[in-house]
Amino acid sequence: PAYWAFAFLHCLGSDVLAQGENYIVTRSAEGYQALLYNLVMLDQIAQKNTDFSSEYGDDLYALFEERPVLRFQLSLKGLRGAYRVRTYELNREHGSSYDRWAEMGKLENCSRNEIEYLQHVSVPKLSSSIVHPWNDVLALDIPVPQHGCCLLLLTPAAEGDAG
């Protein structure tokens, strides 16, 4: 997931439209980009501890504070015509080789097939849709779970795109 997080940053445009806690929205010649994330910090005990095994066992996620799903309401004004929205999601369900490896029993020596499987599942979830602004405003509601990151790429839809 760290590789993809950096790849997401590379997709951002140079014109920053909005930036705040857990998000940045940019524009480029190709369209608009939004990076949304739900960063979860180590809990207070874990921040002061170096021996995690005694406090948490082997549950890596027990080290982190609990944080609810963040919901982002993205609203872009002045848009006309249809837009293709490509959404890339990284979270515990999508793109996490660690979580798939843990589900496999945290094997110390993976076979070639197991390694190939982990490489295969270590990609973001991609969804794509055509959306239409309402009164020149494009409004999107995007949930991002804890430990999650979401990249949205909005580009004008080509003639003939379904939607």
C-alpha positions in Angstrom: 0.0 0.0 0.0 2.9 2.4 0.6 3.9 2.2 -3.0 0.4 3.0 -4.2 0.1 5.9 -1.7 3.1 7.5 -3.4 1.7 6.7 -6.8 -1.5 8.5 -5.8 0.5 11.6 -4.8 2.2 11.5 -8.2 -1.3 11.7 -9.8 -2.1 15.0 -8.2 -2.2 18.2 -10.3 0.0 21.2 -9.6 -2.9 23.6 -9.0 -4.2 23.1 -5.4 -7.9 24.0 -5.1 -8.5 22.9 -1.6 -6.4 21.3 1.2 -7.2 20.4 4.7 -7.1 17.7 7.3 -7.2 14.3 5.5 -7.7 15.7 1.9 -6.3 17.6 -1.0 -8.1 18.6 -4.2 -6.0 19.6 -7.3 -6.5 20.5 -10.9 -4.4 19.7 -13.9 -4.8 20.0 -17.7 -6.5 16.5 -17.6 -9.1 17.4 -15.0 -9.5 17.3 -11.3 -7.9 15.1 -8.6 -8.8 14.4 -5.0 -6.8 12.5 -2.5 -8.7 11.5 0.7 -7.3 9.6 3.6 -8.1 8.4 7.0 -4.8 8.2 8.8 -4.9 6.5 12.2 -2.2 7.1 14.8 -0.8 4.7 17.3 -2.7 4.7 20.5 -1.1 6.4 23.6 0.1 3.2 25.1 1.7 2.1 21.8 3.4 5.5 21.4 5.3 5.0 24.6 6.0 1.3 24.3 8.7 -0.6 22.4 7.5 -4.1 23.4 4.1 -4.4 21.7 3.8 -8.2 22.1 3.0 -8.1 25.8 0.2 -5.5 25.4 -1.3 -6.4 22.1 -0.4 -10.0 21.1 -0.1 -10.4 17.4 -3.0 -8.1 16.4 -1.2 -5.2 14.6 -4.3 -3.1 14.4 -4.8 -3.2 18.2 -1.8 -0.7 18.3 -3.9 2.0 16.7 -6.6 4.3 18.0 -10.2 3.5 16.9 -11.4 5.9 14.3 -14.7 5.9 12.4 -15.1 6.0 8.7 -14.6 9.5 7.4 -17.2 10.8 5.0 -16.0 13.4 2.5 -18.5 15.6 0.6 -16.6 16.8 -2.4 -18.3 19.6 -4.3 -16.8 21.1 -7.5 -18.5 24.2 -9.0 -18.6 25.5 -12.5 -18.5 22.1 -14.2 -20.5 21.5 -17.4 -21.0 18.2 -19.2 -20.4 14.7 -18.1 -17.3 13.6 -16.2 -15.7 10.2 -15.8 -14.8 9.5 -12.2 -12.1 6.9 -11.6 -11.9 5.9 -8.0 -8.9 4.0 -6.6 -9.2 2.7 -3.0 -6.6 1.4 -0.7 -7.6 0.0 2.7 -7.7 -3.3 4.7 -10.0 -4.8 2.1 -8.3 -3.6 -1.1 -4.6 -3.5 -1.7 -3.4 -4.7 1.6 -1.0 -7.7 1.2 -0.5 -7.6 4.9 -4.2 -8.4 5.6 -4.3 -11.2 3.0 -1.0 -12.6 4.4 -2.5 -12.5 7.9 -5.6 -14.4 6.6 -3.2 -17.0 5.3 -1.8 -17.6 8.8 1.1 -15.2 8.6 3.3 -17.8 6.9 7.0 -17.4 7.4 7.9 -19.1 4.2 5.5 -18.5 1.4 5.4 -20.6 -1.7 5.8 -19.1 -5.2 2.1 -19.3 -5.7 1.4 -17.6 -2.4 3.8 -14.8 -3.2 2.2 -14.4 -6.6 -1.2 -14.2 -5.0 -0.1 -11.6 -2.5 1.4 -9.5 -5.4 -1.9 -9.9 -7.3 -4.1 -8.6 -4.4 -1.7 -5.7 -3.6 -3.4 -3.3 -5.9 -6.1 -0.7 -5.3 -9.7 -1.3 -6.1 -10.7 0.6 -9.2 -14.2 1.7 -10.0 -15.3 4.0 -12.8 -18.5 5.9 -13.6 -19.9 8.7 -15.6 -21.4 11.5 -13.5 -23.3 14.7 -14.5 -23.1 17.9 -12.6 -26.4 19.3 -11.3 -26.7 23.1 -11.9 -23.0 23.1 -12.8 -22.1 21.6 -9.4 -20.6 18.1 -9.2 -21.2 16.7 -5.7 -19.8 13.4 -4.5 -20.0 11.6 -1.1 -17.0 9.4 -0.5 -16.5 7.2 2.6 -12.9 6.3 3.6 -12.4 3.7 6.3 -9.7 3.9 8.9 -6.3 3.0 7.5 -7.8 3.9 4.1 -6.8 6.2 1.2 -8.8 7.1 -1.9 -7.8 8.8 -5.1 -10.4 10.3 -7.4 -9.5 11.3 -10.9 -12.2 13.4 -12.7 -11.9 13.9 -16.4 -14.3 15.2 -19.0 -16.2 12.3 -20.4 -15.6 11.5 -24.1 -18.5 11.6 -26.6 -20.3 8.3 -26.5 -19.3 7.4 -23.0 -22.2 5.5 -21.3 -23.7 6.9 -18.1 
